[in-house]
Amino acid sequence: MRVSINPAKKPSRGRPRIDSEAVNIRVERSLLDLLDAWIADQKDAPSRPEAIRRLLRAKLSVES
């Protein structure tokens, strides 16, 4: 007799679900160079996506 795996109890894989949306953009090399320089100045050296999120949060919270 075969035992099937209950999908309700199966552990999930990958990233946890959050309320977000992917945004794909093209960025000029000169701007990427500035972004990479900013990243190099950070103590924890965030990834480009994380750096962009931090910069957006910082800029938008000041203007809001």
Secondary structure as GFF3:
##gff-version 3
##sequence-region A 1 64
A	DSSP	alpha_helix	29	41	.	.	.	ID=ss1
A	DSSP	alpha_helix	48	63	.	.	.	ID=ss2
###
